[in-house]
Amino acid sequence: MSAREWDDGARMVTGPADDALARAVGEFVERLRPIVLDWPDARGADPEAVARGILVEARRLAAGFLCADGRLADRQLIAFRRSFGPLEPEIANGPLQRLREGDVVTRDASFIREPSALFLQLVANDRAQGTATAWEYYEAALGIGHAMCALADLPTSDCLAALDEYRGMLLRHLRAGGIGRPGPPAADTARWRPPETLGGLPGEPPEAAPTLDALLDELDGLVGLAEVKREVRLLVNLTRVEELRRRHGLPVPERSRHLVFVGNPGTGKTTVARLLSRIYGVLGVLEKGHLVETDRSGLVSGYVGQTAAKVQEVVRQALGGTLFVDEAYALWVDSAQDFGHEAIATLLKLMEDERDRLVVVVAGYPAPMEELLDANPGLRSRFPKTIVFPDYTTDELVRIFESLGEKHEYRAGEETLARVRAYVDAQPRGPSFGNARLVRNLFEAAVELHATRVVEHAEPTKEALSTLVPDDIPAPGTPLPAPAGGP
């Protein structure tokens, strides 16, 4: 490929404006070419050959995401041909059906299942040199994935899942290599791209505003909840793909973002709702991304004409964010004299009127929530997606206890954790089992017992002040204070 041919190719892959893939490929090349050319063993290399090699990498990435759902839609194949036709005649020539039936695309279907040699080399260089260039690959490669998914006739769950699995794989290698996300370079801020951020909640300084990746890291850091995390990440990928489609003039079907969270107390429903609301803020779905929590008492009045006003006020507070209605099944009482019916009717109307400014999450025990959705067809149609929060296992609850200790700088040894395990195992696992709330209350009780023990020492050491011993854990079966709220 000559310099002129490369220039023509570069212009080709960065336009036209309606081709999401071409722009993503252009950015991939733009971000990685100077990094590769700066490698010691690449200095003096032919820039055109390096550029061609990066384009081949981009083609294999695009092919992997194109094959993720097995559909190979016409729009995707046309974009693939436009971006990579100059590389290979078999891509550039012939009918689309030949691309679909041959192996020119499908031979790279597995490329996104393992990290590429280029990415691993970037990680190795970063680890040796203290740099963070592999993040450029991470962001630009996901850009290609999102673009290819956006070009599908309709984004499929298989394509969204492939994005999620690919992101997770790259992150595991970045973390294993100790490669932290870079900030703006001290000497050159021209090429640095600030991550997507939320402008900050009311009273929060802009510098404290989270990034999308920071929020996803926080989600990934929650103990257990593997399927819940996967469902949330799929919602995030779908939202990003929909925004790309809008940007490039592609149709985006209307869908409801309202959700049902079902699970027993203390399974993380409020925590996940809060994170999802902030993520939607980062992505521009919600203006603020805050969370307003309420329940029946916050929505239903005991007097005629006051329930609608209460619902309107709570919704007003939640506009631009998420309204989380806990134990939502309590709104439905099979009695004409109960005002819960009015609360539901008012809420449904406001959800429709403010559909672009409000996400509603209704939560509660699994069986009563099903009864609520069946009792009112309007609810079922407006809450099309349910996310199930399972009870934590004993191992997960012990890890939650450990994480609370790390957060508050208390260390618990193996014998102490064995006492925690014994306490948890002694609790009946019925619908009222407290899960993480139980563990939080157990931790608070342990801290109180620890303080009572340590205060008897005239000059306790730092180690004594930060170490929980088995006797600090209440005996199995000992009642704890009532839970104060969600985990």
C-alpha positions in Angstrom: 0.0 0.0 0.0 1.6 3.3 -1.0 1.5 6.5 1.0 -1.2 7.9 -1.4 -3.2 4.8 -1.1 -2.9 4.9 2.7 -4.1 8.6 2.7 -7.1 7.6 0.5 -7.8 4.6 2.8 -7.5 6.8 5.9 -10.1 9.2 4.5 -12.3 6.3 3.5 -12.4 4.7 7.0 -13.1 8.0 8.8 -16.2 8.9 6.8 -18.9 9.1 5.6 -20.9 10.5 8.5 -23.6 7.8 8.3 -21.1 4.9 8.6 -20.6 4.0 12.3 -18.1 1.2 11.5 -15.9 3.4 9.2 -15.6 6.0 12.0 -14.8 3.4 14.6 -12.1 1.8 12.4 -10.6 5.2 11.6 -10.3 5.9 15.3 -8.8 2.5 16.0 -6.0 3.2 13.4 -5.6 6.8 14.6 -5.1 5.8 18.2 -2.8 2.7 17.7 -0.6 3.7 14.8 1.6 6.2 16.8 1.8 3.8 19.7 3.1 1.0 17.6 5.5 3.2 15.6 7.0 4.3 19.0 7.9 0.8 20.0 11.7 0.4 20.1 11.6 -2.6 17.7 9.3 -0.8 15.3 11.4 2.4 15.0 12.3 2.9 11.4 9.5 0.6 10.3 7.4 1.5 7.3 4.4 3.6 8.6 2.3 2.3 5.7 3.0 -1.4 6.7 2.2 -0.6 10.3 -1.0 1.1 9.3 -2.0 -1.9 7.2 -1.3 -4.3 10.0 -3.5 -2.3 12.4 -6.3 -2.2 9.7 -6.0 -6.0 9.5 -6.5 -6.2 13.3 -9.5 -3.9 13.0 -10.9 -6.2 10.2 -10.6 -9.3 12.4 -12.3 -7.5 15.3 -15.1 -6.3 13.1 -15.6 -9.8 11.7 -15.7 -11.3 15.2 -18.4 -9.0 16.3 -20.2 -9.3 12.9 -20.4 -13.1 13.5 -21.5 -12.8 17.2 -25.2 -13.4 16.5 -24.7 -15.4 13.2 -27.0 -13.1 11.2 -24.5 -11.1 9.0 -27.1 -8.5 8.1 -26.8 -6.7 4.8 -26.1 -3.3 6.4 -23.3 -4.8 8.5 -21.8 -6.5 5.4 -22.0 -3.3 3.4 -20.2 -1.4 6.1 -17.6 -4.2 6.4 -17.0 -4.1 2.7 -16.7 -0.3 2.7 -14.2 -0.3 5.5 -12.0 -3.2 4.5 -12.6 -3.8 0.8 -9.3 -2.0 -0.2 -7.5 -4.6 1.9 -8.7 -7.7 0.2 -10.3 -8.2 -3.2 -12.5 -11.0 -1.9 -14.1 -8.5 0.4 -14.4 -5.8 -2.2 -15.9 -7.9 -5.0 -18.9 -10.0 -5.6 -22.4 -10.2 -4.1 -23.1 -9.9 -0.4 -24.3 -13.5 -0.4 -20.8 -14.6 -1.2 -19.5 -12.9 1.9 -22.2 -14.5 3.9 -21.7 -18.0 2.6 -17.9 -18.0 2.2 -15.2 -17.9 5.0 -13.8 -14.4 4.4 -15.8 -13.1 7.4 -16.5 -16.3 9.4 -12.9 -17.4 9.6 -12.4 -14.7 12.2 -15.5 -15.4 14.2 -13.4 -16.6 17.2 -11.0 -13.6 17.1 -12.8 -11.8 19.9 -12.8 -14.8 22.2 -9.2 -14.4 23.1 -7.0 -11.3 23.5 -5.0 -10.6 20.3 -1.2 -10.7 20.1 -1.2 -6.9 19.6 -3.2 -6.3 22.7 -1.1 -8.7 24.8 2.1 -6.9 23.5 0.6 -3.6 24.5 -0.1 -5.0 28.0 3.5 -6.4 28.3 5.0 -3.1 27.2 2.9 -1.2 29.7 3.8 -3.5 32.5 7.5 -3.2 31.7 7.5 0.6 31.0 4.8 1.8 33.5 2.7 3.1 30.6 -1.0 2.6 29.8 -1.3 2.3 26.1 -3.3 -0.9 26.2 -6.3 1.3 27.3 -6.2 2.9 23.9 -6.8 -0.5 22.4 -9.5 -1.4 24.9 -11.5 1.8 24.1 -11.0 1.7 20.4 -11.7 -2.0 20.0 -14.9 -1.7 22.0 -15.8 1.2 19.7 -15.6 -1.2 16.7 -17.8 -3.7 18.6 -20.5 -1.2 19.5 -20.5 0.1 15.9 -20.9 -3.4 14.4 -23.7 -4.2 16.9 -25.4 -0.8 16.0 -25.4 -1.7 12.3 -27.5 -4.8 12.9 -31.2 -4.6 11.8 -31.9 -4.8 15.5 -29.2 -5.3 18.2 -29.5 -8.9 19.4 -28.8 -10.3 22.9 -26.0 -12.4 21.4 -24.2 -9.4 20.0 -24.7 -7.5 23.3 -23.4 -10.5 25.2 -20.3 -10.7 23.0 -19.6 -7.1 23.8 -19.9 -7.8 27.5 -17.7 -10.9 27.4 -15.0 -9.1 25.3 -14.9 -6.1 27.6 -14.6 -8.4 30.6 -11.7 -10.4 29.0 -9.7 -7.3 28.2 -10.3 -5.9 31.6 -9.0 -9.0 33.3 -5.8 -8.8 31.4 -5.4 -5.1 32.1 -6.0 -5.7 35.8 -3.7 -8.7 35.9 -1.0 -6.6 34.4 -1.6 -3.8 36.9 -2.3 -1.3 34.0 -4.3 1.6 35.6 -6.5 3.8 33.4 -4.4 6.9 32.4 -5.2 10.5 33.1 -4.1 13.4 30.8 -0.4 13.3 30.1 1.6 16.1 31.8 3.3 17.2 28.6 0.7 16.6 26.0 -3.1 16.7 26.4 -3.9 17.0 22.7 -4.5 13.3 22.2 -6.0 12.4 25.6 -9.7 11.7 25.5 -11.5 12.2 28.8 -13.8 9.3 29.7 -17.5 9.7 29.8 -18.5 11.4 33.0 -21.6 12.4 34.8 -21.7 16.1 35.8 -22.1 15.3 39.4 -25.2 14.9 41.6 -26.6 17.9 43.5 -23.9 19.0 45.9 -21.2 16.8 44.4 -18.1 18.6 43.0 -17.5 17.9 39.3 -14.2 16.3 40.0 -16.0 13.7 42.1 -18.3 12.7 39.2 -17.8 9.0 38.3 -16.8 7.7 34.9 -18.7 4.9 33.2 -15.9 2.4 33.7 -15.6 3.4 37.4 -19.3 2.6 37.8 -19.0 -0.6 35.9 -16.0 -1.5 38.1 -18.1 -0.8 41.2 -20.8 -3.1 39.8 -18.3 -5.8 39.0 -16.9 -5.4 42.6 -20.2 -6.4 44.2 -20.0 -9.8 45.9 -22.0 -12.5 44.0 -24.9 -11.4 41.7 -23.2 -12.7 38.6 -26.4 -12.9 36.5 -27.7 -9.5 37.8 -24.4 -7.9 36.8 -24.6 -9.5 33.4 -28.2 -8.2 32.9 -27.1 -4.7 33.9 -24.1 -4.7 31.5 -26.4 -5.9 28.7 -28.7 -2.9 29.4 -25.6 -0.6 29.3 -24.4 -2.1 26.0 -27.9 -1.8 24.5 -28.1 1.9 25.5 -24.7 2.7 24.0 -25.6 0.9 20.7 -29.0 2.7 20.5 -27.2 6.0 20.9 -24.8 5.1 18.0 -27.8 4.2 15.9 -29.5 7.6 16.5 -26.2 9.4 15.8 -26.0 7.6 12.4 -29.6 8.0 11.4 -30.6 4.4 12.0 -34.0 3.4 13.5 -34.2 2.9 17.2 -37.4 1.2 18.4 -39.0 2.7 21.5 -38.6 0.6 24.6 -39.5 0.9 28.3 -36.5 1.3 30.6 -38.6 0.6 33.7 -37.6 -2.5 35.6 -38.8 -5.1 38.1 -36.3 -6.3 40.7 -37.4 -9.4 42.6 -35.6 -10.9 45.5 -35.5 -11.2 49.3 -34.3 -8.4 51.6 -30.6 -7.5 51.5 -29.8 -9.0 48.1 -28.5 -5.7 46.6 -31.6 -4.4 44.8 -31.2 -0.8 46.0 -27.5 -0.8 45.5 -27.8 -2.0 41.9 -30.7 0.4 41.2 -28.5 3.3 42.4 -25.6 2.2 40.2 -27.8 1.8 37.2 -29.3 5.2 37.6 -25.8 6.8 37.8 -24.8 4.8 34.7 -27.8 6.1 32.8 -26.7 9.6 33.9 -23.3 9.1 32.4 -24.8 7.8 29.2 -27.1 10.7 28.9 -30.3 8.7 29.3 -31.1 10.6 32.5 -30.2 14.2 33.2 -29.1 13.7 36.8 -28.8 10.0 37.5 -29.9 10.2 41.1 -32.1 7.7 43.0 -35.2 8.5 45.0 -36.4 5.7 47.3 -40.0 5.3 48.4 -42.6 2.7 49.4 -46.3 2.6 50.0 -46.2 5.1 52.9 -44.5 7.6 50.6 -47.1 7.3 47.9 -50.4 6.5 49.5 -52.5 8.8 51.7 -55.3 7.8 54.0 -57.5 10.6 52.8 -59.5 11.2 49.6 -57.7 13.4 47.0 -54.2 13.3 48.7 -52.7 10.2 47.2 -52.3 11.6 43.7 -50.6 14.7 45.1 -48.1 12.5 47.1 -47.3 10.5 44.0 -46.8 13.6 41.9 -44.4 15.1 44.5 -42.3 12.0 44.8 -42.1 11.7 41.0 -41.1 15.4 40.8 -38.2 14.7 43.1 -37.1 11.7 41.0 -37.3 13.5 37.5 -33.9 13.2 35.8 -33.2 10.0 37.7 -34.7 6.8 39.0 -37.7 6.2 41.4 -37.2 3.1 43.4 -40.4 1.7 44.9 -39.6 -0.9 47.6 -42.1 -3.6 48.5 -44.2 -2.3 45.6 -46.7 -5.1 45.9 -48.1 -3.3 49.0 -49.6 -0.7 46.7 -52.2 -3.3 45.6 -54.9 -4.1 48.1 -58.0 -5.9 46.8 -60.4 -3.3 48.2 -62.2 -0.5 46.6 -61.7 1.6 49.7 -57.9 1.4 49.5 -56.0 4.3 47.9 -53.2 2.1 46.5 -55.2 1.8 43.3 -55.1 5.6 42.9 -51.3 5.6 43.5 -50.7 3.0 40.8 -53.0 4.8 38.3 -51.2 8.1 39.0 -47.8 6.6 38.8 -48.6 4.9 35.5 -49.8 8.1 33.9 -46.7 10.0 35.1 -44.4 7.3 33.8 -46.0 7.8 30.4 -45.9 11.6 30.6 -42.3 11.7 31.8 -41.0 8.7 30.0 -37.9 10.6 28.7 -37.0 11.9 32.2 -37.8 9.1 34.6 -36.9 5.4 35.2 -39.0 3.5 37.7 -37.8 0.4 39.4 -40.4 -1.6 41.5 -38.9 -4.1 43.9 -40.0 -6.8 46.3 -40.4 -10.5 47.1 -40.8 -12.6 44.0 -44.3 -14.1 44.5 -46.0 -10.9 45.6 -44.4 -8.9 42.8 -45.8 -11.4 40.3 -49.3 -11.0 41.8 -49.0 -7.2 41.6 -48.0 -7.4 37.9 -50.9 -9.8 37.1 -53.4 -7.6 39.0 -52.9 -4.6 36.7 -52.2 -5.1 33.0 -50.8 -1.5 32.8 -48.0 -2.5 35.1 -47.1 -5.6 33.2 -46.8 -3.7 29.9 -44.7 -0.9 31.3 -42.3 -3.2 33.2 -41.3 -5.7 30.5 -38.0 -6.8 32.1 -37.6 -8.5 35.5 -34.1 -9.0 37.1 -33.9 -11.7 39.7 -31.7 -11.2 42.8 -30.8 -14.5 44.4 -30.0 -15.1 48.0 -26.3 -15.0 48.9 -24.5 -18.2 49.7 -22.7 -18.5 53.0 -19.3 -18.0 51.3 -20.6 -14.8 49.7 -21.9 -13.5 53.0 -18.5 -14.1 54.6 -16.9 -12.2 51.8 -19.3 -9.3 52.4 -18.3 -9.3 56.1 -14.6 -9.2 55.0 -15.3 -6.3 52.6 -17.0 -4.4 55.4 -14.0 -4.9 57.5 -11.6 -3.7 54.7 -13.8 -0.6 54.2 -13.7 0.3 57.9 -10.1 -1.0 58.5 -11.0 -4.0 60.6 -9.1 -7.3 60.1 -10.7 -10.6 60.7 -8.6 -13.8 60.8 -9.7 -17.3 59.8 -11.0 -18.2 63.3 -13.1 -15.0 63.4 -14.4 -15.7 59.9 -15.3 -19.2 61.0 -17.4 -17.7 63.8 -19.1 -15.5 61.2 -19.8 -18.5 59.0 -21.3 -20.4 62.0 -23.6 -17.4 62.8 -24.8 -17.2 59.3 -25.4 -20.9 58.9 -27.5 -20.9 62.1 -30.0 -18.5 60.6 -33.1 -20.0 59.0 -33.1 -19.4 55.2 -36.8 -18.3 54.8 -38.2 -15.4 52.9 -37.3 -13.0 55.7 -33.6 -14.0 55.7 -31.7 -10.8 55.8 -28.8 -11.7 53.5 -26.4 -8.7 53.3 -28.5 -6.7 55.8 -27.9 -9.5 58.3 -24.2 -9.4 57.7 -24.0 -5.7 58.1 -25.9 -5.9 61.4 -23.6 -8.7 62.5 -20.6 -6.5 61.6 -22.0 -3.6 63.6 -22.6 -5.9 66.5 -19.0 -7.2 66.3 -17.6 -3.7 66.2 -19.6 -2.8 69.4 -18.3 -6.0 71.2 -14.8 -5.2 70.0 -15.0 -1.6 71.4 -16.3 -2.9 74.7 -13.3 -5.3 74.9 -10.6 -3.0 73.7 -11.6 0.0 75.8 -10.6 -1.9 78.9 -6.9 -1.7 77.8 -5.1 1.5 79.0 -3.2 1.9 75.7 -4.4 -0.4 73.0 -2.1 -0.9 70.0 -3.1 0.0 66.5 -3.3 -3.8 65.8 -5.7 -4.3 68.7 -7.9 -1.4 67.6 -8.2 -2.9 64.1 -8.4 -6.7 64.8 -11.7 -8.6 65.3 -11.3 -11.8 67.3 -13.7 -14.7 67.5 -15.2 -13.4 70.8 -16.2 -10.2 69.0 -18.7 -12.2 66.9 -22.1 -12.8 68.6 -22.8 -16.4 69.4 -24.9 -18.2 66.8 -28.6 -17.6 67.4 -28.0 -14.4 69.3 -30.6 -11.8 68.2 -29.2 -8.7 66.4 -30.7 -5.2 66.1 -33.3 -4.8 63.4 -31.9 -4.0 59.9 -31.6 -0.3 59.3 -31.9 -0.4 55.5 -30.6 -1.9 52.3 -27.0 -2.9 51.8 
